[in-house]
Amino acid sequence: METKVGVKEFRAHLPSYLESVSPIAITRHGETIGYYIPARQGRNQAELDALKQAAAKLEAMMSDLGASEDDIVADFKARRATDKQ
């Protein structure tokens, strides 16, 4: 069964629809005007494993430095403010 969504809903929720693995019929006033057909079938296991490894490395680096997520966000904001000047 295909998913049908209106143009406004499709635009409003575009990021989640782009992650979809099944085709979506896009409608206007109840009539299908087009289809979104995903080009890839979601993330494969190798991509997920690589992402998990990267996250583990980042956590280890943060732990070694004694840095928290809040510290990194604060540093990022400070750097961003400096770059704008």
Secondary structure, DSSP 8 states (H G I E B T S, - for coil): --EEEEHHHHHHTHHHHHT-SS-EEEEETTEEEEEE--SS-S--HHHHHHHHHHHHHHHHHHHHHT--HHHHHHHHHHHHHHHH-
